[in-house]
Amino acid sequence: MTDRVPAAAAHAMAGLADSLHGGCMACGGADRNPTSLCLAFTYCPDGSVSAVHTTGVQHQGYSGILHGGMVSTLLDAAMTHCLFAHGISAVTAELLVRFVAPVKIGQRVELTARLVETKRRTYRLEARLTCEARLMARATAKFLDASRLLASQSIHALPSDEHGCAPSHHLA
């Protein structure tokens, strides 16, 4: 879907990820977010991206099973990085996840994402989470171009307690 060379895509992905997502809970660096999953995505020649991750007990829902919200987070992160590889910064507007099989804690999972369609400033993507080549979950999403939003928004940190949690009375 892209005619960019892999080196240029990798550079675009790294630059956008660092400048926009450096503190991200999924793909940020441990130096900027000590609780980040530190996902590292690789650009593939077909325009997709991939990463591997080993699930941890801190992200379980039911005993021994990865929380569905974490599965969704992993798929969303893959799609975001696919956009980064194409030099695009966008935010998730719609995310549909199909859970195919439970992901066990301690499993090594593979994430892949690809850009399916571009219309004006809207992007449609697909992502897959597999374990040993078995499909565990898949997602489709619609992303909206974020360049205007990120340029016009000033995001301020809320005061937090000693655990880094914002008191509920600050949340609207």
Backbone as CSV, one residue per row, in Angstrom:
resi,resn,N_x,N_y,N_z,CA_x,CA_y,CA_z,C_x,C_y,C_z
1,MET,0.820,-1.190,0.000,0.000,0.000,0.000,0.863,1.253,0.000
2,THR,2.155,1.071,0.141,3.044,2.231,0.150,4.198,1.995,-0.797
3,ASP,4.731,3.092,-1.325,5.887,2.964,-2.192,7.140,3.473,-1.491
4,ARG,7.059,3.659,-0.190,8.228,4.096,0.574,9.192,2.931,0.727
5,VAL,10.451,3.265,0.793,11.446,2.223,1.031,11.433,1.885,2.517
6,PRO,11.782,0.659,2.873,11.739,0.258,4.272,12.521,1.173,5.213
7,ALA,13.685,1.646,4.820,14.478,2.505,5.697,13.751,3.807,5.985
8,ALA,13.110,4.384,4.983,12.364,5.626,5.186,11.165,5.387,6.089
9,ALA,10.490,4.266,5.904,9.330,3.941,6.736,9.758,3.707,8.176
10,ALA,10.847,3.007,8.363,11.346,2.749,9.709,11.721,4.056,10.397
11,HIS,12.331,4.969,9.642,12.707,6.273,10.190,11.456,7.076,10.557
12,ALA,10.459,7.077,9.670,9.215,7.795,9.940,8.536,7.225,11.180
13,MET,8.487,5.892,11.281,7.841,5.236,12.403,8.552,5.598,13.707
14,ALA,9.864,5.533,13.712,10.628,5.833,14.920,10.476,7.287,15.326
15,GLY,10.503,8.185,14.352,10.382,9.610,14.657,9.026,9.969,15.231
16,LEU,7.963,9.520,14.603,6.616,9.805,15.104,6.374,9.120,16.440
17,ALA,6.810,7.886,16.575,6.612,7.158,17.828,7.302,7.876,18.978
18,ASP,8.514,8.344,18.760,9.252,9.008,19.831,8.651,10.372,20.158
19,SER,8.336,11.159,19.139,7.835,12.502,19.410,6.407,12.513,19.931
20,LEU,5.562,11.618,19.472,4.158,11.610,19.873,3.817,10.569,20.925
21,HIS,4.590,9.509,21.000,4.238,8.379,21.852,5.344,7.978,22.812
22,GLY,6.285,8.836,23.050,7.424,8.482,23.892,7.054,7.986,25.273
23,GLY,5.944,8.474,25.822,5.505,8.057,27.142,4.331,7.096,27.112
24,CYS,4.036,6.531,25.947,2.881,5.649,25.773,2.981,4.402,26.649
25,MET,1.840,3.983,27.183,1.796,2.781,28.025,2.078,1.505,27.246
26,ALA,1.889,1.545,25.933,2.114,0.346,25.111,3.481,0.361,24.450
27,CYS,3.861,1.487,23.862,5.079,1.505,23.048,6.132,2.491,23.525
28,GLY,5.864,3.177,24.610,6.833,4.148,25.100,8.067,3.490,25.681
29,GLY,9.098,4.288,25.820,10.336,3.792,26.413,10.239,3.781,27.925
30,ALA,10.923,2.843,28.548,10.911,2.720,30.007,11.478,3.962,30.682
31,ASP,12.326,4.720,29.977,12.883,5.939,30.541,11.819,7.021,30.710
32,ARG,10.778,6.996,29.880,9.713,8.000,29.961,8.442,7.456,30.588
33,ASN,8.300,6.138,30.636,7.153,5.509,31.285,7.602,4.143,31.803
34,PRO,7.945,4.079,33.080,8.472,2.831,33.634,7.493,1.659,33.600
35,THR,6.206,1.921,33.402,5.238,0.832,33.333,4.856,0.472,31.894
36,SER,5.524,1.060,30.919,5.234,0.781,29.506,5.530,-0.672,29.156
37,LEU,4.773,-1.190,28.189,5.045,-2.533,27.662,6.289,-2.535,26.776
38,CYS,6.740,-1.357,26.352,7.933,-1.185,25.511,7.848,-2.007,24.218
39,LEU,6.677,-2.019,23.596,6.518,-2.730,22.328,7.444,-2.126,21.281
40,ALA,8.099,-2.966,20.527,9.007,-2.521,19.465,8.489,-3.077,18.141
41,PHE,8.025,-2.188,17.272,7.454,-2.601,15.996,8.487,-2.562,14.891
42,THR,8.339,-3.483,13.961,9.216,-3.597,12.806,8.410,-3.355,11.553
43,TYR,8.962,-2.566,10.657,8.326,-2.306,9.371,8.560,-3.505,8.455
44,CYS,7.519,-3.936,7.753,7.619,-5.035,6.796,7.532,-4.467,5.384
45,PRO,8.219,-5.076,4.427,8.237,-4.551,3.052,6.852,-4.383,2.415
46,ASP,5.851,-5.129,2.873,4.507,-4.999,2.295,3.730,-3.814,2.871
47,GLY,4.360,-3.020,3.755,3.712,-1.852,4.337,3.083,-2.111,5.690
48,SER,3.112,-3.349,6.145,2.561,-3.684,7.458,3.645,-3.511,8.523
49,VAL,3.253,-3.694,9.776,4.214,-3.694,10.885,3.964,-4.938,11.717
50,SER,4.981,-5.315,12.488,4.836,-6.471,13.371,5.634,-6.251,14.649
51,ALA,5.243,-6.976,15.680,5.950,-6.938,16.966,5.623,-8.229,17.703
52,VAL,6.462,-8.545,18.664,6.192,-9.682,19.542,6.111,-9.174,20.976
53,HIS,5.353,-9.882,21.789,5.182,-9.493,23.192,4.869,-10.743,23.995
54,THR,5.453,-10.843,25.169,5.123,-11.937,26.078,4.190,-11.387,27.146
55,THR,3.025,-11.995,27.272,2.013,-11.509,28.200,2.446,-11.734,29.645
56,GLY,2.021,-10.813,30.513,2.412,-10.892,31.915,1.222,-10.930,32.849
57,VAL,1.441,-11.478,34.026,0.385,-11.655,35.022,-0.241,-10.319,35.436
58,GLN,0.510,-9.238,35.360,-0.024,-7.928,35.749,-1.134,-7.451,34.818
59,HIS,-1.334,-8.128,33.695,-2.368,-7.735,32.738,-3.460,-8.788,32.575
60,GLN,-3.587,-9.661,33.559,-4.609,-10.695,33.452,-5.971,-10.146,33.864
61,GLY,-7.004,-10.769,33.313,-8.380,-10.520,33.723,-8.772,-11.710,34.572
62,TYR,-9.443,-12.681,33.936,-9.694,-13.943,34.631,-8.355,-14.619,34.886
63,SER,-8.307,-15.430,35.912,-7.068,-16.077,36.313,-6.387,-16.789,35.142
64,GLY,-5.160,-16.372,34.857,-4.363,-17.001,33.813,-4.675,-16.549,32.394
65,ILE,-5.611,-15.600,32.236,-6.032,-15.141,30.909,-5.761,-13.643,30.773
66,LEU,-5.204,-13.244,29.636,-4.944,-11.836,29.361,-6.258,-11.063,29.307
67,HIS,-6.311,-9.920,29.970,-7.503,-9.075,30.005,-7.851,-8.619,28.587
68,GLY,-9.119,-8.631,28.258,-9.567,-8.211,26.929,-9.184,-6.785,26.593
69,GLY,-9.137,-5.926,27.591,-8.701,-4.544,27.363,-7.246,-4.486,26.932
70,MET,-6.436,-5.397,27.460,-5.030,-5.438,27.064,-4.891,-5.988,25.648
71,VAL,-5.699,-6.969,25.292,-5.702,-7.470,23.915,-6.039,-6.312,22.970
72,SER,-7.058,-5.542,23.323,-7.457,-4.391,22.509,-6.336,-3.359,22.419
73,THR,-5.670,-3.125,23.532,-4.550,-2.177,23.553,-3.439,-2.620,22.607
74,LEU,-3.090,-3.889,22.646,-2.027,-4.409,21.780,-2.392,-4.245,20.304
75,LEU,-3.636,-4.550,19.950,-4.073,-4.417,18.557,-4.095,-2.951,18.128
76,ASP,-4.580,-2.079,19.001,-4.621,-0.643,18.710,-3.208,-0.088,18.524
77,ALA,-2.289,-0.504,19.364,-0.897,-0.046,19.258,-0.283,-0.479,17.931
78,ALA,-0.568,-1.691,17.513,-0.040,-2.169,16.232,-0.553,-1.308,15.078
79,MET,-1.831,-0.983,15.105,-2.394,-0.166,14.026,-1.833,1.250,14.058
80,THR,-1.651,1.798,15.241,-1.052,3.135,15.358,0.345,3.145,14.755
81,HIS,1.131,2.116,15.048,2.493,2.055,14.509,2.513,1.801,13.005
82,CYS,1.513,1.130,12.503,1.410,0.972,11.049,1.225,2.343,10.406
83,LEU,0.403,3.178,11.013,0.233,4.542,10.495,1.543,5.317,10.605
84,PHE,2.231,5.190,11.725,3.527,5.853,11.879,4.476,5.441,10.757
85,ALA,4.467,4.170,10.393,5.348,3.670,9.328,5.029,4.327,7.989
86,HIS,3.802,4.785,7.842,3.393,5.476,6.621,3.514,6.993,6.773
87,GLY,4.119,7.439,7.885,4.314,8.869,8.112,3.047,9.593,8.536
88,ILE,2.103,8.874,9.127,0.799,9.427,9.489,0.635,9.415,11.002
89,SER,0.186,10.537,11.562,-0.219,10.552,12.971,-1.740,10.683,12.988
90,ALA,-2.396,9.743,13.651,-3.851,9.709,13.699,-4.295,9.111,15.027
91,VAL,-5.532,9.418,15.397,-6.091,8.901,16.641,-7.221,7.928,16.329
92,THR,-7.407,6.973,17.203,-8.440,5.963,17.022,-9.812,6.597,17.192
93,ALA,-10.667,6.432,16.192,-12.034,6.930,16.258,-13.014,5.785,16.503
94,GLU,-12.647,4.610,16.037,-13.531,3.446,16.162,-12.652,2.201,16.182
95,LEU,-12.956,1.288,17.101,-12.175,0.059,17.227,-13.132,-1.096,17.459
96,LEU,-13.064,-2.099,16.589,-13.893,-3.288,16.721,-12.963,-4.481,16.878
97,VAL,-13.076,-5.157,18.008,-12.208,-6.300,18.307,-13.041,-7.571,18.328
98,ARG,-12.522,-8.583,17.679,-13.136,-9.918,17.690,-12.180,-10.824,18.452
99,PHE,-12.633,-11.295,19.621,-11.843,-12.200,20.442,-12.131,-13.616,19.970
100,VAL,-11.115,-14.293,19.467,-11.289,-15.618,18.884,-11.010,-16.716,19.908
101,ALA,-9.954,-16.553,20.683,-9.573,-17.544,21.694,-8.884,-16.822,22.844
102,PRO,-8.981,-17.369,24.060,-8.313,-16.722,25.196,-6.792,-16.732,25.021
103,VAL,-6.177,-15.636,25.416,-4.719,-15.523,25.384,-4.233,-15.808,26.804
104,LYS,-3.427,-16.828,26.942,-2.941,-17.224,28.264,-1.793,-16.328,28.708
105,ILE,-1.710,-16.128,29.991,-0.599,-15.377,30.578,0.683,-16.173,30.353
106,GLY,1.735,-15.473,29.987,3.027,-16.099,29.733,3.237,-16.492,28.280
107,GLN,2.207,-16.336,27.443,2.348,-16.667,26.028,3.076,-15.548,25.279
108,ARG,3.841,-15.956,24.294,4.483,-15.016,23.372,3.515,-14.818,22.214
109,VAL,3.083,-13.582,22.009,2.126,-13.284,20.947,2.791,-12.452,19.868
110,GLU,2.284,-12.592,18.659,2.753,-11.791,17.535,1.633,-10.841,17.137
111,LEU,1.997,-9.597,16.908,1.055,-8.568,16.481,1.404,-8.151,15.063
112,THR,0.408,-7.994,14.232,0.612,-7.454,12.890,-0.512,-6.477,12.596
113,ALA,-0.218,-5.484,11.791,-1.239,-4.515,11.382,-0.926,-4.028,9.988
114,ARG,-2.002,-3.707,9.259,-1.827,-3.172,7.908,-2.867,-2.112,7.626
115,LEU,-2.463,-1.166,6.809,-3.337,-0.093,6.350,-4.166,-0.628,5.196
116,VAL,-5.485,-0.525,5.313,-6.393,-1.083,4.317,-6.911,-0.015,3.359
117,GLU,-7.209,1.173,3.898,-7.833,2.197,3.070,-7.536,3.585,3.618
118,THR,-7.343,4.520,2.709,-7.171,5.927,3.055,-8.221,6.722,2.301
119,LYS,-8.996,7.521,3.031,-9.992,8.415,2.434,-9.857,9.759,3.109
120,ARG,-9.430,10.729,2.341,-9.192,12.074,2.870,-8.315,11.995,4.096
121,ARG,-8.832,12.323,5.264,-8.038,12.318,6.492,-8.496,11.196,7.435
122,THR,-9.036,10.126,6.839,-9.517,8.966,7.591,-8.785,7.724,7.087
123,TYR,-8.425,6.865,8.010,-7.653,5.663,7.678,-8.346,4.443,8.284
124,ARG,-8.424,3.379,7.510,-8.985,2.114,7.989,-7.859,1.094,8.040
125,LEU,-7.759,0.397,9.166,-6.691,-0.578,9.377,-7.244,-1.884,9.901
126,GLU,-6.420,-2.925,9.781,-6.715,-4.246,10.340,-5.499,-4.706,11.126
127,ALA,-5.762,-5.427,12.204,-4.670,-5.981,13.015,-5.036,-7.387,13.459
128,ARG,-3.980,-8.158,13.740,-4.144,-9.545,14.190,-3.202,-9.801,15.358
129,LEU,-3.674,-10.598,16.306,-2.854,-11.071,17.408,-2.875,-12.588,17.301
130,THR,-1.703,-13.170,17.110,-1.589,-14.618,16.965,-0.627,-15.172,18.009
131,CYS,-0.770,-16.460,18.255,0.144,-17.173,19.133,0.475,-18.484,18.440
132,GLU,1.743,-18.673,18.146,2.194,-19.862,17.415,1.360,-20.071,16.150
133,ALA,1.167,-18.986,15.413,0.443,-18.949,14.135,-1.067,-19.162,14.278
134,ARG,-1.572,-19.264,15.489,-3.019,-19.409,15.710,-3.626,-18.037,15.994
135,LEU,-4.677,-17.681,15.268,-5.359,-16.407,15.471,-6.056,-16.416,16.830
136,MET,-5.737,-15.414,17.652,-6.348,-15.283,18.976,-7.342,-14.121,19.011
137,ALA,-7.036,-13.052,18.266,-7.915,-11.879,18.198,-7.579,-11.104,16.937
138,ARG,-8.582,-10.380,16.447,-8.365,-9.510,15.293,-9.161,-8.239,15.512
139,ALA,-8.749,-7.197,14.826,-9.434,-5.918,14.991,-9.462,-5.159,13.677
140,THR,-10.468,-4.330,13.559,-10.526,-3.331,12.499,-10.720,-2.001,13.210
141,ALA,-10.205,-0.962,12.604,-10.331,0.349,13.237,-10.367,1.446,12.195
142,LYS,-10.960,2.546,12.608,-10.954,3.765,11.815,-10.168,4.800,12.623
143,PHE,-9.212,5.421,11.980,-8.393,6.451,12.613,-8.630,7.769,11.894
144,LEU,-8.572,8.863,12.650,-8.712,10.195,12.086,-7.381,10.927,12.195
145,ASP,-7.035,11.646,11.143,-5.794,12.411,11.120,-5.697,13.262,12.377
146,ALA,-4.563,13.245,13.023,-4.389,13.946,14.295,-3.529,15.183,14.199
147,SER,-3.035,15.522,13.024,-2.094,16.644,12.940,-2.701,17.943,13.449
148,ARG,-3.928,18.241,13.088,-4.577,19.467,13.581,-4.862,19.367,15.071
149,LEU,-5.378,18.226,15.485,-5.711,18.019,16.891,-4.478,18.163,17.771
150,LEU,-3.397,17.499,17.394,-2.182,17.542,18.204,-1.560,18.930,18.206
151,ALA,-1.700,19.669,17.110,-1.142,21.015,17.039,-1.967,22.000,17.846
152,SER,-3.287,21.785,17.932,-4.160,22.754,18.584,-4.449,22.428,20.043
153,GLN,-4.204,21.210,20.461,-4.513,20.801,21.828,-3.297,20.941,22.719
154,SER,-3.560,21.388,23.903,-2.522,21.424,24.925,-2.987,20.492,26.024
155,ILE,-2.307,19.389,26.181,-2.705,18.400,27.165,-1.909,18.631,28.429
156,HIS,-2.617,18.863,29.518,-1.976,19.140,30.794,-2.122,17.936,31.706
157,ALA,-1.073,17.650,32.429,-1.117,16.545,33.382,-1.961,16.939,34.582
158,LEU,-2.756,16.010,35.083,-3.533,16.237,36.285,-2.648,15.988,37.498
159,PRO,-2.940,16.660,38.594,-2.186,16.354,39.813,-2.388,14.878,40.150
160,SER,-1.371,14.253,40.726,-1.496,12.835,41.045,-1.024,12.555,42.456
161,ASP,-1.429,11.383,42.953,-0.987,10.959,44.275,0.364,10.262,44.158
162,GLU,0.827,9.675,45.253,2.146,9.038,45.246,2.221,7.813,44.343
163,HIS,1.082,7.298,43.886,1.054,6.151,42.987,0.916,6.564,41.539
164,GLY,0.848,7.879,41.275,0.690,8.370,39.917,-0.762,8.415,39.472
165,CYS,-1.704,8.234,40.411,-3.129,8.227,40.062,-3.723,9.619,40.276
166,ALA,-4.525,10.046,39.309,-5.214,11.330,39.439,-6.399,11.144,40.373
167,PRO,-6.569,12.049,41.336,-7.747,11.949,42.208,-9.020,12.076,41.381
168,SER,-10.050,11.301,41.755,-11.278,11.263,40.956,-11.973,12.595,40.856
169,HIS,-11.817,13.491,41.824,-12.521,14.773,41.739,-11.927,15.670,40.642
170,HIS,-10.761,15.340,40.115,-10.170,16.111,39.027,-10.688,15.659,37.660
171,LEU,-11.319,14.517,37.602,-11.770,13.967,36.341,-13.182,14.434,36.050
172,ALA,-13.392,14.914,34.831,-14.731,15.383,34.463,-15.416,14.346,33.610
